[in-house]
Amino acid sequence: MTADDTSAQTINIWGGVPGDVAGDGHSNVTLTPYLGSGRNTTLGVIVCPGGGYARHAPHEAEPIARWLNGLGHDAWVLTYRVAPHRHPLPLQDLQRAIQLVRAGQAGRAAPRSIGILGFSAGGHLCATASTQFDLGVSHATDPINHISSRPDFAVLCYPVVSFVDEVHQGCIDNLLGPHADHSARRALSAEAHVTPATPPTFIWHTAEDQSVPVGHALAFARALGGAAVPYELHVFPEGRHGLGLAEGHPAGAWTSHAAAWFERLATT
């Protein structure tokens, strides 16, 4: 799909979907390409909209991909599995998407650097993919699994990060179930799993967010700093949860900060 073409078909990334819940009608995992009219081989970004692992927020999907096109980058919107599907299925979906883009099987030759960008629960998914990945499984029967699922960078927008502190209970219930124990919740608390191998990360949040407290972003930033992972953090004083591009709002400044950050990545 080009920036001016909305008729191109999406890519079913699995064909037959592992872990499918039979008959629920929501088992097609798709990657929708938004490919710029030029060809910038430097950066490509997979977009993961939020929705509490219950749905996908449309204003955090196509508009974000088109904004990335405007910066000269290719983008892909991932429709990952949500409830009643549970962990690890959404993570497997994002890992597969990264591998397909890296293999040049997502409508374009592979960009040099592949990033992931997520909002809210999509931010949690991206933070998880940044801290739980493999570099390829050489003995796998599927050749795609020979390819690394590590993203080269991540952008987290008002992300859910922790499943143990200041929790968003809806995300936990939808991803793990309402009776998940502390061990299961800690396993999906991304701040607890940052290592020096975690990719560079751009984070933004608002201090007023009542749905997902800014402490999530701060905790991930502290963990990145502790592991000497390059990061950039912006906390805007005003703004409700779910702002997306925040057009016409002071927090919309995140887009200019991110655009500048992409430029720095492109020259490294």
C-alpha positions, 0 to 999 in steps of 0.5 A: 500500500502506498501513501496514496493507495488504500486498496492494496491487500493486507498480508496474512502473516501466518496463513494458518494461525498458531493458537487459534481460538476456533470460531471467534472470528478474530484470528486473522493476524495481518500486516498492512503495508503503507509504503512511501512513494520513494524508497528510503532503505534506512528506516521502516516501522511496524505500528502496534495500536493500543486497545487494552488487548481487547481491540485495536484503536483505529486512530493509533493505526493508519494515521500513524503509518501515514505520518511515518510516510510523511517523514519518508519511512515505510510503515506497516500496521500490525493487527495482532491477536487480542482477547480471547487470545492470550500471551504469548500469542500477541508477542508471537505475532509481533515477532513474526512481523519483524521477521517478515519485514526483515526478510523482505517479505512484507511488500518491500525490500528490507529496510536497514533498520526495523523499528516498532512503535506502539501505543498503550497496550501496543506499547506494552507489546513493543516493550515486551518484544524489546526485552524478549526476543531471539536472534534466530533459531538455526534449526527451525523448520520454518526459514522465517524463524532463522531470522532475528526477531530483535527490533533495532529500535522502539517507540513507546507512546503512553505505554503500559509497561509494568504488570506489578506496579500501578497496573492496568488491570484490563490489560492483565485480565485480557492478556493473562486472565483475571487470576494471573499470579505474581510470577506470571505478571512479573514475567510480562513486566518489561522494566524487569527484563531490560538488558544491554541488548534491549534496543534504543527506545523513544518514550513519551507520556503525559503527567495527567494520564489517569488510565496508565500512570506516567510511572510506567514510562519512568520505570522503563526509562530508569531500567534502560538507563541502568542497562546503559541502553540509549533512550529519549523520554518526554513527559508532557504536563497535560493530556488524557490517555489515548492521544495518538498524534495529539494534533492540536494539543501541546503533547503533539510535540512528541511527533517533532521530537520523534522525527528528530530522533529518527533522523539521528538513528538514520545517521548512526 
